[in-house]
Each structure stands twice: as structure tokens, then as C-alpha cells.
Amino acid sequence: MCLAIPGKIVAINSSNPDLKMAKVSFGGILKDICIEWLPDVEEGDYVMAHAGTALNKVNEAEAEETIQIFRQWTDGLDTRDTKSEEIA
């Protein structure tokens, strides 16, 4: 199983004809992502990425919904009482 994260394409680099890449913003963190398998993506589009590769294009609403789900999952992580969790 893999976990794909939504990100917004901020720049496309086509300088290497064998490997089309893009700068993708994940909540302000920029990563170089391979977009070779998604020939129709453009700057401003959202993609779901895993392990440095864009898997599919999504619309902004889908990307925002996924980000909200991730936020719900992580809301309680910083406030969890780790002192009571001891390794046996």
C-alpha cells in the first residue's frame, strides 16, 4: 500500500526530453516530482504524488479535501501524552 500526497505544480522543467519534471508545492515545501506519465498537466494543476512520481491529476477541490483529511488525522498527534506510552 502507498500513500499519495496532493501537491500543486508551480513550475515545469522540460529540459531533459527523457524525463519531464516539475516543482510541486506540498503545503509550501517544494519537491522535484516526475510528471513524465502525466503529459497533460500544467503549472497550477494539482497532482497526487508518491515516491517522487506524480500518479494522477486531481482538481483543486479533491486536493483540498484530501489535505483536510490528513489534517484531521494529525490534529491529535502533538497533544498526545507520550509519557504514558512506555515500551515494554
HTML snippet that shows the backbone in 3Dmol.js (N, CA, C, O; Angstrom):
<script src="https://3Dmol.org/build/3Dmol-min.js"></script>
<div id="view" style="width:600px;height:400px;position:relative"></div>
<script>
const pdb = `
ATOM      1  N   MET A   1       0.841  -1.163   0.000  1.00  0.00           N
ATOM      2  CA  MET A   1       0.000   0.000   0.000  1.00  0.00           C
ATOM      3  C   MET A   1       0.891   1.231   0.000  1.00  0.00           C
ATOM      4  O   MET A   1       1.952   1.244   0.624  1.00  0.00           O
ATOM      5  N   CYS A   2       0.449   2.269  -0.707  1.00  0.00           N
ATOM      6  CA  CYS A   2       1.212   3.511  -0.725  1.00  0.00           C
ATOM      7  C   CYS A   2       0.295   4.669  -0.345  1.00  0.00           C
ATOM      8  O   CYS A   2      -0.930   4.555  -0.378  1.00  0.00           O
ATOM      9  N   LEU A   3       0.916   5.773   0.014  1.00  0.00           N
ATOM     10  CA  LEU A   3       0.185   6.967   0.379  1.00  0.00           C
ATOM     11  C   LEU A   3       0.587   8.073  -0.574  1.00  0.00           C
ATOM     12  O   LEU A   3       1.749   8.480  -0.596  1.00  0.00           O
ATOM     13  N   ALA A   4      -0.353   8.564  -1.361  1.00  0.00           N
ATOM     14  CA  ALA A   4      -0.089   9.661  -2.290  1.00  0.00           C
ATOM     15  C   ALA A   4      -0.536  10.964  -1.635  1.00  0.00           C
ATOM     16  O   ALA A   4      -1.559  11.016  -0.953  1.00  0.00           O
ATOM     17  N   ILE A   5       0.246  12.002  -1.856  1.00  0.00           N
ATOM     18  CA  ILE A   5       0.017  13.303  -1.254  1.00  0.00           C
ATOM     19  C   ILE A   5      -0.318  14.307  -2.355  1.00  0.00           C
ATOM     20  O   ILE A   5       0.331  14.310  -3.401  1.00  0.00           O
ATOM     21  N   PRO A   6      -1.333  15.168  -2.135  1.00  0.00           N
ATOM     22  CA  PRO A   6      -1.656  16.166  -3.156  1.00  0.00           C
ATOM     23  C   PRO A   6      -0.692  17.347  -3.095  1.00  0.00           C
ATOM     24  O   PRO A   6      -0.311  17.805  -2.017  1.00  0.00           O
ATOM     25  N   GLY A   7      -0.310  17.822  -4.261  1.00  0.00           N
ATOM     26  CA  GLY A   7       0.552  18.991  -4.353  1.00  0.00           C
ATOM     27  C   GLY A   7       0.223  19.793  -5.598  1.00  0.00           C
ATOM     28  O   GLY A   7      -0.370  19.282  -6.549  1.00  0.00           O
ATOM     29  N   LYS A   8       0.619  21.061  -5.575  1.00  0.00           N
ATOM     30  CA  LYS A   8       0.339  21.969  -6.691  1.00  0.00           C
ATOM     31  C   LYS A   8       1.605  22.200  -7.508  1.00  0.00           C
ATOM     32  O   LYS A   8       2.655  22.534  -6.959  1.00  0.00           O
ATOM     33  N   ILE A   9       1.499  22.022  -8.819  1.00  0.00           N
ATOM     34  CA  ILE A   9       2.633  22.257  -9.707  1.00  0.00           C
ATOM     35  C   ILE A   9       2.884  23.756  -9.802  1.00  0.00           C
ATOM     36  O   ILE A   9       1.998  24.526 -10.171  1.00  0.00           O
ATOM     37  N   VAL A  10       4.116  24.160  -9.461  1.00  0.00           N
ATOM     38  CA  VAL A  10       4.474  25.580  -9.541  1.00  0.00           C
ATOM     39  C   VAL A  10       5.397  25.874 -10.717  1.00  0.00           C
ATOM     40  O   VAL A  10       5.478  27.021 -11.158  1.00  0.00           O
ATOM     41  N   ALA A  11       6.089  24.874 -11.232  1.00  0.00           N
ATOM     42  CA  ALA A  11       6.951  25.062 -12.397  1.00  0.00           C
ATOM     43  C   ALA A  11       7.199  23.709 -13.054  1.00  0.00           C
ATOM     44  O   ALA A  11       7.296  22.682 -12.382  1.00  0.00           O
ATOM     45  N   ILE A  12       7.298  23.730 -14.378  1.00  0.00           N
ATOM     46  CA  ILE A  12       7.585  22.507 -15.135  1.00  0.00           C
ATOM     47  C   ILE A  12       8.942  22.663 -15.805  1.00  0.00           C
ATOM     48  O   ILE A  12       9.259  23.704 -16.380  1.00  0.00           O
ATOM     49  N   ASN A  13       9.740  21.590 -15.713  1.00  0.00           N
ATOM     50  CA  ASN A  13      11.071  21.575 -16.305  1.00  0.00           C
ATOM     51  C   ASN A  13      11.091  20.510 -17.398  1.00  0.00           C
ATOM     52  O   ASN A  13      11.050  19.313 -17.112  1.00  0.00           O
ATOM     53  N   SER A  14      11.155  20.958 -18.652  1.00  0.00           N
ATOM     54  CA  SER A  14      11.195  20.035 -19.785  1.00  0.00           C
ATOM     55  C   SER A  14      12.571  20.000 -20.432  1.00  0.00           C
ATOM     56  O   SER A  14      12.695  19.598 -21.589  1.00  0.00           O
ATOM     57  N   SER A  15      13.611  20.414 -19.707  1.00  0.00           N
ATOM     58  CA  SER A  15      14.952  20.486 -20.286  1.00  0.00           C
ATOM     59  C   SER A  15      15.520  19.113 -20.631  1.00  0.00           C
ATOM     60  O   SER A  15      16.353  19.003 -21.531  1.00  0.00           O
ATOM     61  N   ASN A  16      15.089  18.075 -19.939  1.00  0.00           N
ATOM     62  CA  ASN A  16      15.524  16.711 -20.243  1.00  0.00           C
ATOM     63  C   ASN A  16      14.392  16.037 -21.018  1.00  0.00           C
ATOM     64  O   ASN A  16      13.345  15.749 -20.438  1.00  0.00           O
ATOM     65  N   PRO A  17      14.577  15.780 -22.309  1.00  0.00           N
ATOM     66  CA  PRO A  17      13.488  15.202 -23.110  1.00  0.00           C
ATOM     67  C   PRO A  17      13.081  13.795 -22.673  1.00  0.00           C
ATOM     68  O   PRO A  17      12.004  13.317 -23.030  1.00  0.00           O
ATOM     69  N   ASP A  18      13.939  13.139 -21.903  1.00  0.00           N
ATOM     70  CA  ASP A  18      13.641  11.784 -21.459  1.00  0.00           C
ATOM     71  C   ASP A  18      12.934  11.720 -20.106  1.00  0.00           C
ATOM     72  O   ASP A  18      12.449  10.661 -19.706  1.00  0.00           O
ATOM     73  N   LEU A  19      12.875  12.857 -19.399  1.00  0.00           N
ATOM     74  CA  LEU A  19      12.280  12.834 -18.061  1.00  0.00           C
ATOM     75  C   LEU A  19      11.709  14.214 -17.716  1.00  0.00           C
ATOM     76  O   LEU A  19      12.440  15.112 -17.296  1.00  0.00           O
ATOM     77  N   LYS A  20      10.414  14.365 -17.895  1.00  0.00           N
ATOM     78  CA  LYS A  20       9.750  15.636 -17.603  1.00  0.00           C
ATOM     79  C   LYS A  20       9.518  15.743 -16.093  1.00  0.00           C
ATOM     80  O   LYS A  20       8.920  14.857 -15.482  1.00  0.00           O
ATOM     81  N   MET A  21       9.998  16.838 -15.505  1.00  0.00           N
ATOM     82  CA  MET A  21       9.933  17.045 -14.061  1.00  0.00           C
ATOM     83  C   MET A  21       9.162  18.322 -13.750  1.00  0.00           C
ATOM     84  O   MET A  21       8.970  19.174 -14.618  1.00  0.00           O
ATOM     85  N   ALA A  22       8.720  18.444 -12.493  1.00  0.00           N
ATOM     86  CA  ALA A  22       8.025  19.648 -12.049  1.00  0.00           C
ATOM     87  C   ALA A  22       8.404  19.961 -10.615  1.00  0.00           C
ATOM     88  O   ALA A  22       8.679  19.059  -9.823  1.00  0.00           O
ATOM     89  N   LYS A  23       8.416  21.239 -10.286  1.00  0.00           N
ATOM     90  CA  LYS A  23       8.498  21.670  -8.890  1.00  0.00           C
ATOM     91  C   LYS A  23       7.066  21.642  -8.388  1.00  0.00           C
ATOM     92  O   LYS A  23       6.182  22.279  -8.962  1.00  0.00           O
ATOM     93  N   VAL A  24       6.844  20.899  -7.311  1.00  0.00           N
ATOM     94  CA  VAL A  24       5.500  20.743  -6.759  1.00  0.00           C
ATOM     95  C   VAL A  24       5.526  21.213  -5.318  1.00  0.00           C
ATOM     96  O   VAL A  24       6.417  20.855  -4.548  1.00  0.00           O
ATOM     97  N   SER A  25       4.530  22.022  -4.963  1.00  0.00           N
ATOM     98  CA  SER A  25       4.418  22.548  -3.606  1.00  0.00           C
ATOM     99  C   SER A  25       3.484  21.667  -2.791  1.00  0.00           C
ATOM    100  O   SER A  25       2.327  21.446  -3.150  1.00  0.00           O
ATOM    101  N   PHE A  26       4.022  21.170  -1.682  1.00  0.00           N
ATOM    102  CA  PHE A  26       3.244  20.398  -0.714  1.00  0.00           C
ATOM    103  C   PHE A  26       3.163  21.246   0.544  1.00  0.00           C
ATOM    104  O   PHE A  26       4.020  21.143   1.421  1.00  0.00           O
ATOM    105  N   GLY A  27       2.143  22.078   0.635  1.00  0.00           N
ATOM    106  CA  GLY A  27       1.999  22.951   1.791  1.00  0.00           C
ATOM    107  C   GLY A  27       3.166  23.909   1.956  1.00  0.00           C
ATOM    108  O   GLY A  27       3.555  24.227   3.080  1.00  0.00           O
ATOM    109  N   GLY A  28       3.727  24.370   0.850  1.00  0.00           N
ATOM    110  CA  GLY A  28       4.849  25.297   0.897  1.00  0.00           C
ATOM    111  C   GLY A  28       6.209  24.639   0.797  1.00  0.00           C
ATOM    112  O   GLY A  28       7.212  25.329   0.615  1.00  0.00           O
ATOM    113  N   ILE A  29       6.269  23.337   0.911  1.00  0.00           N
ATOM    114  CA  ILE A  29       7.527  22.605   0.754  1.00  0.00           C
ATOM    115  C   ILE A  29       7.636  22.187  -0.712  1.00  0.00           C
ATOM    116  O   ILE A  29       6.772  21.477  -1.227  1.00  0.00           O
ATOM    117  N   LEU A  30       8.707  22.632  -1.384  1.00  0.00           N
ATOM    118  CA  LEU A  30       8.884  22.334  -2.800  1.00  0.00           C
ATOM    119  C   LEU A  30       9.700  21.066  -2.992  1.00  0.00           C
ATOM    120  O   LEU A  30      10.737  20.864  -2.360  1.00  0.00           O
ATOM    121  N   LYS A  31       9.202  20.222  -3.880  1.00  0.00           N
ATOM    122  CA  LYS A  31       9.893  18.971  -4.216  1.00  0.00           C
ATOM    123  C   LYS A  31       9.927  18.816  -5.729  1.00  0.00           C
ATOM    124  O   LYS A  31       9.015  19.256  -6.428  1.00  0.00           O
ATOM    125  N   ASP A  32      10.988  18.186  -6.231  1.00  0.00           N
ATOM    126  CA  ASP A  32      11.056  17.828  -7.639  1.00  0.00           C
ATOM    127  C   ASP A  32      10.323  16.507  -7.827  1.00  0.00           C
ATOM    128  O   ASP A  32      10.653  15.502  -7.198  1.00  0.00           O
ATOM    129  N   ILE A  33       9.322  16.525  -8.705  1.00  0.00           N
ATOM    130  CA  ILE A  33       8.472  15.358  -8.926  1.00  0.00           C
ATOM    131  C   ILE A  33       8.460  15.013 -10.410  1.00  0.00           C
ATOM    132  O   ILE A  33       8.342  15.899 -11.257  1.00  0.00           O
ATOM    133  N   CYS A  34       8.580  13.743 -10.720  1.00  0.00           N
ATOM    134  CA  CYS A  34       8.485  13.279 -12.106  1.00  0.00           C
ATOM    135  C   CYS A  34       7.026  13.348 -12.564  1.00  0.00           C
ATOM    136  O   CYS A  34       6.129  12.810 -11.915  1.00  0.00           O
ATOM    137  N   ILE A  35       6.812  14.024 -13.699  1.00  0.00           N
ATOM    138  CA  ILE A  35       5.454  14.106 -14.269  1.00  0.00           C
ATOM    139  C   ILE A  35       5.414  13.472 -15.662  1.00  0.00           C
ATOM    140  O   ILE A  35       4.497  13.724 -16.444  1.00  0.00           O
ATOM    141  N   GLU A  36       6.405  12.660 -15.954  1.00  0.00           N
ATOM    142  CA  GLU A  36       6.546  12.047 -17.276  1.00  0.00           C
ATOM    143  C   GLU A  36       5.284  11.301 -17.711  1.00  0.00           C
ATOM    144  O   GLU A  36       4.949  11.301 -18.896  1.00  0.00           O
ATOM    145  N   TRP A  37       4.589  10.675 -16.783  1.00  0.00           N
ATOM    146  CA  TRP A  37       3.431   9.839 -17.135  1.00  0.00           C
ATOM    147  C   TRP A  37       2.131  10.617 -17.181  1.00  0.00           C
ATOM    148  O   TRP A  37       1.072  10.043 -17.436  1.00  0.00           O
ATOM    149  N   LEU A  38       2.198  11.929 -16.935  1.00  0.00           N
ATOM    150  CA  LEU A  38       1.006  12.781 -16.993  1.00  0.00           C
ATOM    151  C   LEU A  38       1.260  13.920 -17.983  1.00  0.00           C
ATOM    152  O   LEU A  38       1.518  15.049 -17.565  1.00  0.00           O
ATOM    153  N   PRO A  39       1.192  13.643 -19.278  1.00  0.00           N
ATOM    154  CA  PRO A  39       1.569  14.635 -20.276  1.00  0.00           C
ATOM    155  C   PRO A  39       0.653  15.862 -20.345  1.00  0.00           C
ATOM    156  O   PRO A  39       1.041  16.882 -20.916  1.00  0.00           O
ATOM    157  N   ASP A  40      -0.532  15.783 -19.785  1.00  0.00           N
ATOM    158  CA  ASP A  40      -1.478  16.897 -19.899  1.00  0.00           C
ATOM    159  C   ASP A  40      -1.438  17.878 -18.725  1.00  0.00           C
ATOM    160  O   ASP A  40      -2.224  18.825 -18.705  1.00  0.00           O
ATOM    161  N   VAL A  41      -0.542  17.681 -17.739  1.00  0.00           N
ATOM    162  CA  VAL A  41      -0.507  18.594 -16.597  1.00  0.00           C
ATOM    163  C   VAL A  41       0.199  19.895 -16.962  1.00  0.00           C
ATOM    164  O   VAL A  41       1.081  19.934 -17.819  1.00  0.00           O
ATOM    165  N   GLU A  42      -0.228  20.971 -16.271  1.00  0.00           N
ATOM    166  CA  GLU A  42       0.331  22.296 -16.499  1.00  0.00           C
ATOM    167  C   GLU A  42       0.588  22.962 -15.156  1.00  0.00           C
ATOM    168  O   GLU A  42       0.125  22.486 -14.120  1.00  0.00           O
ATOM    169  N   GLU A  43       1.331  24.069 -15.178  1.00  0.00           N
ATOM    170  CA  GLU A  43       1.532  24.844 -13.963  1.00  0.00           C
ATOM    171  C   GLU A  43       0.172  25.238 -13.396  1.00  0.00           C
ATOM    172  O   GLU A  43      -0.729  25.646 -14.129  1.00  0.00           O
ATOM    173  N   GLY A  44       0.041  25.106 -12.069  1.00  0.00           N
ATOM    174  CA  GLY A  44      -1.217  25.414 -11.400  1.00  0.00           C
ATOM    175  C   GLY A  44      -2.099  24.198 -11.175  1.00  0.00           C
ATOM    176  O   GLY A  44      -3.032  24.251 -10.373  1.00  0.00           O
ATOM    177  N   ASP A  45      -1.814  23.092 -11.879  1.00  0.00           N
ATOM    178  CA  ASP A  45      -2.578  21.855 -11.687  1.00  0.00           C
ATOM    179  C   ASP A  45      -2.159  21.183 -10.381  1.00  0.00           C
ATOM    180  O   ASP A  45      -1.069  21.424  -9.861  1.00  0.00           O
ATOM    181  N   TYR A  46      -3.042  20.343  -9.871  1.00  0.00           N
ATOM    182  CA  TYR A  46      -2.762  19.545  -8.683  1.00  0.00           C
ATOM    183  C   TYR A  46      -2.548  18.096  -9.093  1.00  0.00           C
ATOM    184  O   TYR A  46      -3.240  17.572  -9.966  1.00  0.00           O
ATOM    185  N   VAL A  47      -1.580  17.462  -8.451  1.00  0.00           N
ATOM    186  CA  VAL A  47      -1.302  16.049  -8.712  1.00  0.00           C
ATOM    187  C   VAL A  47      -1.221  15.302  -7.385  1.00  0.00           C
ATOM    188  O   VAL A  47      -0.944  15.892  -6.341  1.00  0.00           O
ATOM    189  N   MET A  48      -1.463  14.013  -7.442  1.00  0.00           N
ATOM    190  CA  MET A  48      -1.229  13.129  -6.312  1.00  0.00           C
ATOM    191  C   MET A  48       0.124  12.481  -6.567  1.00  0.00           C
ATOM    192  O   MET A  48       0.333  11.855  -7.606  1.00  0.00           O
ATOM    193  N   ALA A  49       1.048  12.635  -5.611  1.00  0.00           N
ATOM    194  CA  ALA A  49       2.409  12.140  -5.813  1.00  0.00           C
ATOM    195  C   ALA A  49       2.801  11.145  -4.731  1.00  0.00           C
ATOM    196  O   ALA A  49       2.387  11.251  -3.577  1.00  0.00           O
ATOM    197  N   HIS A  50       3.611  10.177  -5.142  1.00  0.00           N
ATOM    198  CA  HIS A  50       4.162   9.180  -4.222  1.00  0.00           C
ATOM    199  C   HIS A  50       5.568   8.842  -4.690  1.00  0.00           C
ATOM    200  O   HIS A  50       5.787   8.581  -5.873  1.00  0.00           O
ATOM    201  N   ALA A  51       6.512   8.847  -3.775  1.00  0.00           N
ATOM    202  CA  ALA A  51       7.896   8.449  -4.043  1.00  0.00           C
ATOM    203  C   ALA A  51       8.495   9.218  -5.223  1.00  0.00           C
ATOM    204  O   ALA A  51       9.199   8.644  -6.053  1.00  0.00           O
ATOM    205  N   GLY A  52       8.208  10.516  -5.289  1.00  0.00           N
ATOM    206  CA  GLY A  52       8.809  11.360  -6.315  1.00  0.00           C
ATOM    207  C   GLY A  52       8.173  11.277  -7.680  1.00  0.00           C
ATOM    208  O   GLY A  52       8.731  11.786  -8.652  1.00  0.00           O
ATOM    209  N   THR A  53       7.004  10.642  -7.777  1.00  0.00           N
ATOM    210  CA  THR A  53       6.325  10.480  -9.059  1.00  0.00           C
ATOM    211  C   THR A  53       4.869  10.902  -8.946  1.00  0.00           C
ATOM    212  O   THR A  53       4.170  10.505  -8.013  1.00  0.00           O
ATOM    213  N   ALA A  54       4.415  11.707  -9.898  1.00  0.00           N
ATOM    214  CA  ALA A  54       3.006  12.081  -9.953  1.00  0.00           C
ATOM    215  C   ALA A  54       2.211  10.894 -10.500  1.00  0.00           C
ATOM    216  O   ALA A  54       2.512  10.369 -11.572  1.00  0.00           O
ATOM    217  N   LEU A  55       1.204  10.489  -9.750  1.00  0.00           N
ATOM    218  CA  LEU A  55       0.412   9.312 -10.144  1.00  0.00           C
ATOM    219  C   LEU A  55      -0.811   9.686 -10.959  1.00  0.00           C
ATOM    220  O   LEU A  55      -1.170   8.990 -11.909  1.00  0.00           O
ATOM    221  N   ASN A  56      -1.454  10.790 -10.584  1.00  0.00           N
ATOM    222  CA  ASN A  56      -2.617  11.250 -11.337  1.00  0.00           C
ATOM    223  C   ASN A  56      -2.882  12.720 -11.042  1.00  0.00           C
ATOM    224  O   ASN A  56      -2.411  13.282 -10.054  1.00  0.00           O
ATOM    225  N   LYS A  57      -3.650  13.312 -11.935  1.00  0.00           N
ATOM    226  CA  LYS A  57      -4.044  14.710 -11.799  1.00  0.00           C
ATOM    227  C   LYS A  57      -5.383  14.755 -11.065  1.00  0.00           C
ATOM    228  O   LYS A  57      -6.265  13.934 -11.314  1.00  0.00           O
ATOM    229  N   VAL A  58      -5.525  15.727 -10.153  1.00  0.00           N
ATOM    230  CA  VAL A  58      -6.782  15.909  -9.438  1.00  0.00           C
ATOM    231  C   VAL A  58      -7.169  17.379  -9.510  1.00  0.00           C
ATOM    232  O   VAL A  58      -6.325  18.243  -9.747  1.00  0.00           O
ATOM    233  N   ASN A  59      -8.452  17.655  -9.304  1.00  0.00           N
ATOM    234  CA  ASN A  59      -8.847  19.059  -9.289  1.00  0.00           C
ATOM    235  C   ASN A  59      -8.579  19.651  -7.909  1.00  0.00           C
ATOM    236  O   ASN A  59      -8.313  18.923  -6.953  1.00  0.00           O
ATOM    237  N   GLU A  60      -8.652  20.968  -7.816  1.00  0.00           N
ATOM    238  CA  GLU A  60      -8.310  21.650  -6.571  1.00  0.00           C
ATOM    239  C   GLU A  60      -9.195  21.201  -5.414  1.00  0.00           C
ATOM    240  O   GLU A  60      -8.717  21.063  -4.288  1.00  0.00           O
ATOM    241  N   ALA A  61     -10.474  20.974  -5.677  1.00  0.00           N
ATOM    242  CA  ALA A  61     -11.399  20.555  -4.616  1.00  0.00           C
ATOM    243  C   ALA A  61     -10.993  19.195  -4.046  1.00  0.00           C
ATOM    244  O   ALA A  61     -11.012  19.000  -2.831  1.00  0.00           O
ATOM    245  N   GLU A  62     -10.627  18.256  -4.921  1.00  0.00           N
ATOM    246  CA  GLU A  62     -10.177  16.932  -4.454  1.00  0.00           C
ATOM    247  C   GLU A  62      -8.894  17.050  -3.630  1.00  0.00           C
ATOM    248  O   GLU A  62      -8.748  16.399  -2.595  1.00  0.00           O
ATOM    249  N   ALA A  63      -7.965  17.892  -4.102  1.00  0.00           N
ATOM    250  CA  ALA A  63      -6.708  18.083  -3.376  1.00  0.00           C
ATOM    251  C   ALA A  63      -6.979  18.665  -1.991  1.00  0.00           C
ATOM    252  O   ALA A  63      -6.427  18.184  -1.001  1.00  0.00           O
ATOM    253  N   GLU A  64      -7.813  19.686  -1.910  1.00  0.00           N
ATOM    254  CA  GLU A  64      -8.124  20.318  -0.623  1.00  0.00           C
ATOM    255  C   GLU A  64      -8.840  19.353   0.315  1.00  0.00           C
ATOM    256  O   GLU A  64      -8.581  19.350   1.518  1.00  0.00           O
ATOM    257  N   GLU A  65      -9.733  18.539  -0.226  1.00  0.00           N
ATOM    258  CA  GLU A  65     -10.437  17.550   0.598  1.00  0.00           C
ATOM    259  C   GLU A  65      -9.454  16.548   1.196  1.00  0.00           C
ATOM    260  O   GLU A  65      -9.561  16.193   2.369  1.00  0.00           O
ATOM    261  N   THR A  66      -8.506  16.097   0.395  1.00  0.00           N
ATOM    262  CA  THR A  66      -7.500  15.153   0.882  1.00  0.00           C
ATOM    263  C   THR A  66      -6.626  15.792   1.946  1.00  0.00           C
ATOM    264  O   THR A  66      -6.308  15.157   2.952  1.00  0.00           O
ATOM    265  N   ILE A  67      -6.234  17.046   1.735  1.00  0.00           N
ATOM    266  CA  ILE A  67      -5.420  17.762   2.720  1.00  0.00           C
ATOM    267  C   ILE A  67      -6.184  17.897   4.032  1.00  0.00           C
ATOM    268  O   ILE A  67      -5.594  17.736   5.101  1.00  0.00           O
ATOM    269  N   GLN A  68      -7.470  18.186   3.977  1.00  0.00           N
ATOM    270  CA  GLN A  68      -8.285  18.289   5.191  1.00  0.00           C
ATOM    271  C   GLN A  68      -8.350  16.958   5.934  1.00  0.00           C
ATOM    272  O   GLN A  68      -8.302  16.928   7.164  1.00  0.00           O
ATOM    273  N   ILE A  69      -8.459  15.876   5.203  1.00  0.00           N
ATOM    274  CA  ILE A  69      -8.472  14.548   5.835  1.00  0.00           C
ATOM    275  C   ILE A  69      -7.155  14.297   6.548  1.00  0.00           C
ATOM    276  O   ILE A  69      -7.148  13.813   7.680  1.00  0.00           O
ATOM    277  N   PHE A  70      -6.028  14.623   5.897  1.00  0.00           N
ATOM    278  CA  PHE A  70      -4.719  14.470   6.543  1.00  0.00           C
ATOM    279  C   PHE A  70      -4.634  15.311   7.808  1.00  0.00           C
ATOM    280  O   PHE A  70      -4.099  14.857   8.819  1.00  0.00           O
ATOM    281  N   ARG A  71      -5.154  16.528   7.760  1.00  0.00           N
ATOM    282  CA  ARG A  71      -5.129  17.404   8.940  1.00  0.00           C
ATOM    283  C   ARG A  71      -5.942  16.798  10.083  1.00  0.00           C
ATOM    284  O   ARG A  71      -5.523  16.864  11.239  1.00  0.00           O
ATOM    285  N   GLN A  72      -7.096  16.212   9.775  1.00  0.00           N
ATOM    286  CA  GLN A  72      -7.916  15.574  10.803  1.00  0.00           C
ATOM    287  C   GLN A  72      -7.149  14.418  11.439  1.00  0.00           C
ATOM    288  O   GLN A  72      -7.204  14.236  12.656  1.00  0.00           O
ATOM    289  N   TRP A  73      -6.440  13.645  10.637  1.00  0.00           N
ATOM    290  CA  TRP A  73      -5.675  12.516  11.148  1.00  0.00           C
ATOM    291  C   TRP A  73      -4.584  12.974  12.092  1.00  0.00           C
ATOM    292  O   TRP A  73      -4.296  12.306  13.085  1.00  0.00           O
ATOM    293  N   THR A  74      -3.976  14.112  11.788  1.00  0.00           N
ATOM    294  CA  THR A  74      -2.808  14.553  12.548  1.00  0.00           C
ATOM    295  C   THR A  74      -3.125  15.551  13.652  1.00  0.00           C
ATOM    296  O   THR A  74      -2.230  15.902  14.420  1.00  0.00           O
ATOM    297  N   ASP A  75      -4.351  16.015  13.759  1.00  0.00           N
ATOM    298  CA  ASP A  75      -4.707  17.012  14.767  1.00  0.00           C
ATOM    299  C   ASP A  75      -4.294  16.623  16.177  1.00  0.00           C
ATOM    300  O   ASP A  75      -3.782  17.466  16.913  1.00  0.00           O
ATOM    301  N   GLY A  76      -4.494  15.403  16.567  1.00  0.00           N
ATOM    302  CA  GLY A  76      -4.221  14.992  17.929  1.00  0.00           C
ATOM    303  C   GLY A  76      -2.804  14.513  18.188  1.00  0.00           C
ATOM    304  O   GLY A  76      -2.464  14.205  19.330  1.00  0.00           O
ATOM    305  N   LEU A  77      -1.967  14.441  17.159  1.00  0.00           N
ATOM    306  CA  LEU A  77      -0.634  13.879  17.356  1.00  0.00           C
ATOM    307  C   LEU A  77       0.245  14.708  18.282  1.00  0.00           C
ATOM    308  O   LEU A  77       0.975  14.138  19.093  1.00  0.00           O
ATOM    309  N   ASP A  78       0.200  16.019  18.191  1.00  0.00           N
ATOM    310  CA  ASP A  78       1.060  16.865  19.011  1.00  0.00           C
ATOM    311  C   ASP A  78       0.607  16.930  20.464  1.00  0.00           C
ATOM    312  O   ASP A  78       1.408  17.239  21.347  1.00  0.00           O
ATOM    313  N   THR A  79      -0.650  16.648  20.721  1.00  0.00           N
ATOM    314  CA  THR A  79      -1.169  16.768  22.081  1.00  0.00           C
ATOM    315  C   THR A  79      -1.238  15.436  22.812  1.00  0.00           C
ATOM    316  O   THR A  79      -1.599  15.388  23.988  1.00  0.00           O
ATOM    317  N   ARG A  80      -0.898  14.365  22.128  1.00  0.00           N
ATOM    318  CA  ARG A  80      -0.957  13.038  22.730  1.00  0.00           C
ATOM    319  C   ARG A  80       0.047  12.935  23.875  1.00  0.00           C
ATOM    320  O   ARG A  80       1.173  13.422  23.771  1.00  0.00           O
ATOM    321  N   ASP A  81      -0.368  12.302  24.955  1.00  0.00           N
ATOM    322  CA  ASP A  81       0.510  12.113  26.114  1.00  0.00           C
ATOM    323  C   ASP A  81       1.444  10.948  25.854  1.00  0.00           C
ATOM    324  O   ASP A  81       1.056   9.790  26.007  1.00  0.00           O
ATOM    325  N   THR A  82       2.688  11.252  25.456  1.00  0.00           N
ATOM    326  CA  THR A  82       3.640  10.193  25.144  1.00  0.00           C
ATOM    327  C   THR A  82       4.309   9.636  26.388  1.00  0.00           C
ATOM    328  O   THR A  82       4.942   8.582  26.318  1.00  0.00           O
ATOM    329  N   LYS A  83       4.190  10.312  27.526  1.00  0.00           N
ATOM    330  CA  LYS A  83       4.814   9.817  28.753  1.00  0.00           C
ATOM    331  C   LYS A  83       4.163   8.532  29.234  1.00  0.00           C
ATOM    332  O   LYS A  83       4.814   7.691  29.855  1.00  0.00           O
ATOM    333  N   SER A  84       2.864   8.382  28.942  1.00  0.00           N
ATOM    334  CA  SER A  84       2.168   7.192  29.406  1.00  0.00           C
ATOM    335  C   SER A  84       2.389   5.998  28.481  1.00  0.00           C
ATOM    336  O   SER A  84       1.980   4.879  28.793  1.00  0.00           O
ATOM    337  N   GLU A  85       3.039   6.241  27.339  1.00  0.00           N
ATOM    338  CA  GLU A  85       3.304   5.160  26.390  1.00  0.00           C
ATOM    339  C   GLU A  85       4.722   4.664  26.606  1.00  0.00           C
ATOM    340  O   GLU A  85       5.681   5.275  26.134  1.00  0.00           O
ATOM    341  N   GLU A  86       4.850   3.581  27.304  1.00  0.00           N
ATOM    342  CA  GLU A  86       6.170   3.030  27.568  1.00  0.00           C
ATOM    343  C   GLU A  86       6.392   1.794  26.719  1.00  0.00           C
ATOM    344  O   GLU A  86       5.463   1.033  26.449  1.00  0.00           O
ATOM    345  N   ILE A  87       7.605   1.608  26.312  1.00  0.00           N
ATOM    346  CA  ILE A  87       7.952   0.417  25.541  1.00  0.00           C
ATOM    347  C   ILE A  87       8.262  -0.701  26.524  1.00  0.00           C
ATOM    348  O   ILE A  87       9.085  -0.547  27.426  1.00  0.00           O
ATOM    349  N   ALA A  88       7.598  -1.811  26.336  1.00  0.00           N
ATOM    350  CA  ALA A  88       7.781  -2.949  27.251  1.00  0.00           C
ATOM    351  C   ALA A  88       9.034  -3.710  26.953  1.00  0.00           C
ATOM    352  O   ALA A  88       9.335  -4.694  27.629  1.00  0.00           O
TER     353      ALA A  88
END
`;
const viewer = $3Dmol.createViewer("view");
viewer.addModel(pdb, "pdb");
viewer.setStyle({}, {cartoon: {color: "spectrum"}});
viewer.zoomTo();
viewer.render();
</script>
